[in-house]
């Protein structure tokens, strides 16, 4: 419409010029000026139209991207709700069943002890889950929530793994290669959460072929902590996504592994608060290497 209007205006101006001026040379000069004006206006219209079109396309792209991200977030939240419901229901059901068995049946002391111990294990699992939920909330709500002091991370690492994974060590499924006297500034409570979350993931995604190597050694002014497994591994395009809140590959209806998608999210925030760097690499011939670089003291 603007082009048509411009053409009409130029034609009318040309007619007026031809009527008002008798000198052919002046008419020719004026007509040339009008055509230059027409060309300038057409270029201006094309430029403004192009800019407007690009802005419109960019706006549509951003809207589509926001919609796509919203759908992905909704899907993650739905998966999380399905997962957390299952994770809460399972230990509660087990505890209830064990307590009902003790109440209804006259069991000997040994059998009662076994059921009580099983109930305590399930209650600890429930407590860990709730602690992770609270920790995830705290990680997003505040920037500084650690009580960092100088600690012997070598000692903490070995003690934690032997306490929580003694069965795996005795069966040679976890190998420890820990250099002593690796000191850092950190919070023991939250570093234990990092250790257990990472090893739990390594066990979870190794399935029946559990072979995990935990290493800790000094490298100049760095303390390098690595966990290597030979499990299913992580796709390159998902190596950063796994640190997102609620992110888990697959669908909750078909996924065999347990979890809420909070473990690595929590690990990332704790590591960040320690001024450390965490990276995920491919192990050879298969599996995953999680590497954390701490500043040694």
C-alpha positions as CSV (number, residue, x, y, z in Angstrom):
1,X,0.0,0.0,0.0
2,X,2.8,2.4,0.8
3,X,4.6,1.6,-2.5
4,X,1.4,2.2,-4.4
5,X,0.7,5.4,-2.6
6,X,4.3,6.6,-3.2
7,X,4.0,5.8,-7.0
8,X,0.7,7.8,-7.1
9,X,2.2,10.8,-5.4
10,X,5.3,10.9,-7.7
11,X,3.1,10.6,-10.8
12,X,0.9,13.4,-9.6
13,X,3.9,15.6,-8.8
14,X,5.3,14.8,-12.2
15,X,2.1,16.0,-13.9
16,X,2.0,19.2,-11.8
17,X,5.6,19.9,-12.8
18,X,4.9,19.4,-16.5
19,X,2.0,21.7,-16.3
20,X,3.8,24.5,-14.3
21,X,7.2,24.4,-16.1
22,X,7.6,25.1,-19.8
23,X,11.4,24.6,-20.0
24,X,12.1,21.0,-21.2
25,X,15.5,20.9,-19.4
26,X,14.0,22.0,-16.1
27,X,11.2,19.5,-16.5
28,X,13.8,16.7,-17.1
29,X,15.7,17.8,-13.9
30,X,12.6,18.0,-11.8
31,X,11.5,14.5,-13.1
32,X,14.9,13.1,-12.2
33,X,14.6,14.6,-8.7
34,X,11.1,13.0,-8.3
35,X,12.5,9.6,-9.4
36,X,15.3,9.9,-6.9
37,X,12.8,10.8,-4.2
38,X,10.7,7.8,-5.2
39,X,13.7,5.5,-5.0
40,X,14.7,6.8,-1.6
41,X,11.1,6.4,-0.3
42,X,11.0,2.8,-1.6
43,X,14.3,2.0,0.0
44,X,13.0,3.5,3.3
45,X,9.8,1.5,3.1
46,X,11.7,-1.7,2.3
47,X,14.1,-1.1,5.2
48,X,11.4,-0.3,7.7
49,X,9.3,-3.3,6.5
50,X,12.3,-5.6,6.9
51,X,13.1,-4.3,10.4
52,X,9.5,-4.7,11.4
53,X,9.3,-8.3,9.9
54,X,12.6,-9.3,11.7
55,X,11.2,-7.9,15.0
56,X,8.0,-9.8,14.5
57,X,9.8,-13.0,13.7
58,X,12.1,-12.6,16.7
59,X,9.1,-11.9,18.9
60,X,7.3,-15.1,17.6
61,X,10.5,-17.1,18.2
62,X,10.8,-15.8,21.8
63,X,7.2,-16.6,22.5
64,X,7.6,-20.1,21.0
65,X,10.8,-20.7,23.0
66,X,9.1,-19.5,26.2
67,X,6.1,-21.8,25.5
68,X,8.4,-24.7,24.9
69,X,10.4,-24.1,28.1
70,X,7.1,-23.8,30.0
71,X,5.9,-27.1,28.6
72,X,9.3,-28.7,29.5
73,X,9.1,-27.3,33.0
74,X,5.5,-28.5,33.5
75,X,6.6,-32.0,32.3
76,X,9.5,-32.0,34.7
77,X,7.3,-30.9,37.6
78,X,4.7,-33.6,36.7
79,X,7.5,-36.2,36.6
80,X,8.8,-34.9,40.0
81,X,5.3,-35.2,41.6
82,X,4.9,-38.7,40.3
83,X,8.4,-39.6,41.5
84,X,8.2,-38.0,44.9
85,X,4.8,-39.6,45.5
86,X,6.3,-43.0,44.8
87,X,9.5,-42.3,46.8
88,X,7.4,-41.2,49.9
89,X,4.8,-43.9,49.6
90,X,7.3,-46.8,49.3
91,X,9.1,-46.4,52.7
92,X,6.0,-45.4,54.5
93,X,4.2,-48.5,53.2
94,X,7.2,-50.7,54.2
95,X,7.4,-49.2,57.7
96,X,3.6,-49.6,58.2
97,X,3.8,-53.3,57.1
98,X,6.7,-54.1,59.4
99,X,5.1,-52.4,62.4
100,X,1.7,-54.2,61.7
101,X,3.6,-57.5,61.5
102,X,5.2,-56.9,64.9
103,X,1.9,-55.9,66.4
104,X,-0.3,-58.8,65.0
105,X,2.1,-61.7,65.3
106,X,4.0,-63.1,68.3
107,X,7.5,-63.1,66.9
108,X,10.7,-64.1,68.5
109,X,13.2,-61.5,69.5
110,X,15.5,-62.1,66.5
111,X,12.6,-61.7,64.0
112,X,11.4,-58.5,65.8
113,X,14.9,-57.1,65.6
114,X,15.1,-57.8,61.9
115,X,11.8,-56.0,61.3
116,X,12.7,-53.1,63.4
117,X,16.1,-52.7,61.7
118,X,14.3,-52.8,58.3
119,X,11.9,-50.1,59.5
120,X,14.8,-48.0,60.7
121,X,16.4,-48.3,57.2
122,X,13.2,-47.2,55.5
123,X,12.8,-44.3,58.0
124,X,16.4,-43.2,57.2
125,X,15.6,-43.3,53.5
126,X,12.5,-41.2,54.1
127,X,14.5,-38.8,56.3
128,X,17.2,-38.4,53.5
129,X,14.5,-37.7,50.9
130,X,13.0,-34.9,53.1
131,X,16.4,-33.5,53.9
132,X,17.1,-33.3,50.1
133,X,13.9,-31.5,49.5
134,X,14.7,-28.9,52.3
135,X,18.2,-28.6,51.0
136,X,17.0,-27.9,47.4
137,X,14.7,-25.2,48.7
138,X,17.6,-23.6,50.8
139,X,19.9,-23.7,47.8
140,X,17.6,-21.6,45.8
141,X,16.5,-19.3,48.6
142,X,19.9,-18.1,49.8
143,X,23.4,-17.5,48.5
144,X,25.4,-18.2,51.7
145,X,24.3,-21.2,53.8
146,X,27.5,-23.1,54.6
147,X,29.7,-23.2,57.7
148,X,33.1,-23.6,56.1
149,X,36.1,-24.6,58.2
150,X,39.4,-26.3,57.3
151,X,38.8,-30.0,57.1
152,X,40.7,-33.1,56.1
153,X,38.6,-34.1,53.0
154,X,40.6,-37.3,52.5
155,X,39.6,-38.5,56.0
156,X,35.9,-37.4,55.5
157,X,35.7,-39.1,52.1
158,X,37.1,-42.4,53.3
159,X,35.0,-42.4,56.5
160,X,31.7,-41.6,54.7
161,X,32.2,-44.3,52.0
162,X,33.1,-46.9,54.5
163,X,30.1,-46.0,56.7
164,X,27.5,-45.9,54.0
165,X,28.9,-48.4,51.4
166,X,30.7,-51.0,53.4
167,X,28.9,-53.9,51.6
168,X,30.0,-52.6,48.2
169,X,33.6,-52.2,49.4
170,X,33.7,-55.7,50.8
171,X,32.4,-57.1,47.5
172,X,35.1,-55.1,45.6
173,X,32.4,-53.1,43.8
174,X,33.9,-49.8,45.1
175,X,37.6,-49.1,45.0
176,X,39.2,-46.3,47.0
177,X,42.3,-44.5,45.8
178,X,42.5,-41.7,48.3
179,X,45.7,-39.7,48.9
180,X,45.9,-38.7,52.6
181,X,46.0,-35.2,54.1
182,X,43.8,-33.5,51.4
183,X,42.7,-30.3,53.2
184,X,40.1,-27.9,52.0
185,X,37.8,-25.3,53.5
186,X,34.3,-26.7,53.5
187,X,31.2,-27.8,55.4
188,X,31.3,-31.4,56.4
189,X,27.6,-31.9,56.6
190,X,27.0,-30.8,53.0
191,X,30.1,-32.4,51.6
192,X,28.8,-35.8,52.9
193,X,25.6,-35.1,50.9
194,X,27.8,-34.5,47.8
195,X,29.7,-37.8,48.3
196,X,26.6,-39.9,48.9
197,X,24.6,-38.3,46.0
198,X,27.3,-38.9,43.5
199,X,28.0,-42.5,44.6
200,X,24.3,-43.3,44.8
201,X,24.0,-42.1,41.2
202,X,27.0,-44.2,40.1
203,X,25.5,-47.3,41.7
204,X,22.0,-46.5,40.4
205,X,23.0,-46.2,36.8
206,X,25.5,-49.1,36.8
207,X,22.7,-51.5,37.3
208,X,24.1,-55.1,37.7
209,X,27.7,-54.2,36.6
210,X,28.7,-52.1,39.6
211,X,32.4,-51.2,39.4
212,X,33.2,-47.7,40.9
213,X,36.5,-46.1,41.4
214,X,36.8,-43.2,43.9
215,X,39.9,-41.1,43.6
216,X,41.3,-38.2,45.5
217,X,44.7,-36.7,44.9
218,X,46.5,-33.3,45.0
219,X,47.5,-31.5,41.8
220,X,49.5,-28.4,42.5
221,X,47.2,-26.2,44.5
222,X,44.1,-28.2,43.6
223,X,42.5,-31.2,45.2
224,X,41.0,-33.4,42.5
225,X,38.0,-35.7,43.5
226,X,36.7,-38.1,40.9
227,X,34.1,-40.8,40.8
228,X,34.3,-43.2,37.8
229,X,31.7,-45.8,36.9
230,X,31.2,-48.2,34.0
231,X,27.4,-47.7,33.7
232,X,25.1,-46.5,31.0
233,X,26.8,-43.0,30.8
234,X,25.3,-39.6,30.1
235,X,24.7,-38.3,26.6
236,X,26.8,-35.2,25.7
237,X,23.8,-33.0,25.2
238,X,22.5,-33.9,28.7
239,X,25.7,-33.3,30.6
240,X,24.6,-29.9,31.7
241,X,20.9,-30.6,31.9
242,X,21.4,-33.2,34.6
243,X,22.2,-30.4,37.0
244,X,18.8,-28.8,36.5
245,X,16.2,-29.0,39.2
246,X,13.8,-32.0,38.6
247,X,15.6,-33.1,35.4
248,X,15.6,-36.8,34.7
249,X,15.9,-38.6,31.4
250,X,13.0,-40.6,30.2
251,X,9.4,-40.9,31.6
252,X,8.4,-41.7,35.2
253,X,6.1,-44.5,33.9
254,X,9.0,-46.3,32.1
255,X,12.0,-45.3,34.1
256,X,13.4,-48.1,36.3
257,X,15.7,-46.1,38.5
258,X,14.5,-44.3,41.6
259,X,15.1,-40.7,42.2
260,X,13.5,-37.2,42.3
261,X,15.8,-35.2,40.0
262,X,17.2,-33.2,42.9
263,X,20.5,-35.0,43.7
264,X,22.8,-33.4,41.1
265,X,20.9,-30.1,41.5
266,X,21.9,-30.1,45.2
267,X,25.4,-31.2,44.4
268,X,25.9,-28.4,41.9
269,X,24.8,-25.7,44.4
270,X,27.0,-27.1,47.3
271,X,30.0,-27.3,45.0
272,X,29.4,-23.8,43.8
273,X,29.2,-22.6,47.5
274,X,32.6,-24.2,48.0
275,X,34.2,-22.3,45.1
276,X,34.8,-25.6,43.3
277,X,34.2,-26.7,39.8
278,X,32.3,-29.9,38.8
279,X,32.4,-31.5,35.3
280,X,31.1,-34.7,33.8
281,X,33.1,-36.6,31.3
282,X,32.8,-39.9,29.4
283,X,34.6,-42.9,30.9
284,X,36.2,-45.5,28.7
285,X,35.1,-47.9,27.3
286,X,31.8,-46.8,28.8
287,X,30.3,-45.0,31.8
288,X,30.8,-41.6,33.5
289,X,33.5,-39.7,35.3
290,X,32.4,-36.9,37.7
291,X,35.3,-34.7,38.5
292,X,35.4,-32.0,41.2
293,X,38.2,-29.5,41.6
294,X,38.6,-28.0,45.1
295,X,41.0,-25.3,46.1
296,X,43.5,-27.1,48.5
297,X,44.7,-25.4,51.7
